[in-house]
Amino acid sequence: MRKFNGIYVLSDPRSDEIRYIGQTSVGFRRCYQHFIDPAKDRCHAWVRGLLSRGILPDVDIVEEFETAEELNEAETFYISYFRSIGVDLFNQTDGGKGAIGYKHSLTTKRLLSSYRGEKHHLYGKKRDKSIVEKLSRSLSKAVICVNDGKIFSSGKEAAAFYDITRSGISIVCNGKHEQVNGLVFRFVNA
């Protein structure tokens, strides 16, 4: 399995809602840990609920990076952006390798709050709109069924046509599996 540094999203295949944004430095292995991790947070409860119904969350790689610093900054950006437009994410932290469940002391909280506004290291930094557009496009890439040559505007459309899960199509298109239910899919123009 190919290792890479990237930002990934977990989406509900029934509604296409993004529910979790994460980062990986070990490729798809990190993404799929959500399926087996026994943690008791909202994200894992949601994944277990889907799995109990025989449904896999959709996993999509949004963007890849060279350095850990870029990866941390991008994860923080995406979580902040999607929360700002009202997406109800299951993320427990603001990203950037946050410490889950860590409680800062009152002294530390006061110190951190003094670094708001212009003192904050990300103050005034804007993510290029092309990155946000890339995320939108990555969640609705056109796919082709190699078996019969039918082209669909999205994995969701193909999944509905063949009565299979969108996550299965995504896994095949991303090279994780060769086929799903005997069907082979590829991203169009990939």
C-alpha positions in Angstrom: 0.0 0.0 0.0 1.4 3.4 -1.0 2.3 5.7 1.8 1.6 9.4 1.5 0.9 12.6 3.6 -2.6 13.7 2.9 -5.9 15.2 4.1 -8.8 12.8 4.0 -12.5 13.1 4.6 -15.0 10.5 5.9 -18.5 11.1 4.4 -21.9 9.5 5.0 -22.6 7.5 1.8 -26.3 8.0 2.3 -26.2 11.8 2.3 -22.7 12.7 1.1 -22.3 14.8 4.2 -18.7 15.2 5.3 -18.5 14.0 8.9 -14.8 13.9 9.7 -11.6 15.5 8.4 -8.3 13.9 9.2 -4.6 13.7 8.2 -2.5 10.7 7.4 1.2 10.1 6.9 0.8 6.4 6.3 -1.7 6.5 3.4 -5.0 4.7 3.6 -4.0 2.7 6.7 -4.9 5.7 8.9 -8.2 6.3 7.2 -9.3 2.7 7.7 -8.3 2.7 11.4 -11.6 4.5 12.1 -13.3 1.2 11.1 -11.6 -0.9 13.8 -10.7 1.6 16.5 -12.6 1.0 19.8 -12.6 4.7 20.8 -15.9 6.0 22.2 -16.0 9.5 20.6 -18.8 10.7 18.2 -16.9 9.8 15.1 -16.3 6.2 16.1 -19.8 5.8 17.3 -21.0 7.0 13.9 -18.7 4.6 12.0 -19.8 1.7 14.3 -23.5 2.6 13.6 -22.8 2.5 9.8 -20.9 -0.7 10.0 -23.7 -2.4 12.1 -26.0 -1.6 9.1 -23.5 -3.0 6.6 -22.5 0.4 5.3 -18.9 1.8 5.0 -18.2 5.5 5.3 -16.8 7.0 2.1 -13.1 7.8 2.3 -11.7 10.4 0.0 -8.2 11.9 -0.2 -8.5 15.6 -0.7 -4.9 16.8 -1.0 -1.4 15.5 -0.5 1.6 17.3 1.0 5.3 17.0 1.3 5.9 18.1 4.9 4.2 17.5 8.3 3.9 21.3 8.7 1.9 21.7 5.5 -0.2 18.7 6.6 -1.0 20.2 10.0 -1.8 23.6 8.6 -4.1 22.1 5.9 -6.0 19.9 8.4 -6.5 23.0 10.7 -7.7 25.0 7.7 -10.2 22.4 6.4 -11.7 21.7 9.8 -12.0 25.5 10.5 -13.5 26.2 7.0 -16.1 23.4 7.1 -17.1 24.3 10.6 -17.5 27.9 9.6 -20.0 27.0 6.8 -22.1 25.0 9.3 -20.8 21.4 8.6 -21.3 19.3 11.8 -18.0 17.5 12.0 -17.2 14.8 14.5 -13.6 16.1 14.9 -12.8 16.6 18.6 -10.0 19.1 18.0 -9.2 21.9 15.6 -6.7 19.7 13.8 -2.9 20.0 13.3 -2.1 17.0 15.5 -4.2 18.3 18.4 -4.2 16.5 21.7 -7.5 14.7 22.0 -8.9 15.0 25.5 -6.0 17.1 26.9 -7.1 19.7 29.4 -5.0 22.9 29.7 -4.4 24.5 33.0 -5.9 27.9 33.7 -2.5 29.5 33.4 -2.0 27.9 30.0 -5.5 28.9 28.8 -4.7 32.5 29.8 -1.4 32.4 27.9 -3.0 30.9 24.8 -5.8 33.4 24.8 -3.3 36.2 24.7 -2.2 35.0 21.2 -5.4 35.8 19.4 -5.9 38.2 16.5 -2.7 39.6 15.0 -0.5 37.7 17.5 -1.8 34.4 16.2 0.6 32.7 13.7 -2.1 32.1 11.1 -3.6 35.6 11.3 -4.1 37.0 7.8 -3.2 33.7 6.1 -5.8 32.7 3.5 -6.0 29.3 1.8 -6.1 29.6 -2.0 -9.7 29.1 -3.2 -8.5 26.6 -5.7 -7.7 24.2 -2.8 -11.3 24.5 -1.5 -12.6 23.9 -5.1 -10.3 20.9 -5.3 -12.0 19.5 -2.3 -15.4 20.0 -3.8 -14.3 18.4 -7.0 -12.7 15.4 -5.3 -16.0 14.6 -3.6 -17.8 14.4 -7.0 -15.3 13.0 -9.5 -16.7 11.4 -12.6 -16.2 7.7 -12.8 -16.4 5.0 -15.5 -17.3 1.4 -15.1 -14.7 -0.4 -17.1 -16.9 -3.5 -17.5 -19.6 -1.8 -19.6 -18.1 1.6 -20.4 -20.8 3.6 -18.7 -19.7 7.0 -17.4 -21.2 8.6 -14.3 -20.8 12.2 -13.1 -20.0 10.9 -9.6 -19.4 7.8 -7.6 -22.7 8.3 -5.9 -24.6 8.2 -9.2 -22.7 5.0 -10.2 -23.4 3.4 -6.8 -27.1 4.1 -7.1 -27.1 2.6 -10.7 -25.3 -0.6 -9.7 -26.9 -0.8 -6.2 -23.5 -0.8 -4.5 -21.8 1.5 -2.0 -20.1 4.7 -3.0 -17.2 3.8 -0.7 -16.6 0.6 -2.6 -16.3 2.5 -5.9 -14.0 5.0 -4.2 -11.8 2.3 -2.8 -11.5 0.7 -6.3 -10.8 4.1 -8.0 -8.1 4.9 -5.5 -6.4 1.6 -6.1 -7.2 0.0 -2.7 -9.1 -2.9 -4.3 -9.3 -4.2 -7.8 -13.1 -4.5 -8.0 -16.3 -4.2 -6.1 -19.1 -6.8 -6.7 -17.2 -7.9 -9.8 -17.1 -4.3 -11.3 -14.0 -2.3 -12.0 -14.2 1.5 -11.8 -11.7 4.3 -12.7 -11.9 8.1 -12.3 -12.5 9.7 -15.6 -9.4 11.8 -16.8 -7.3 10.2 -14.0 
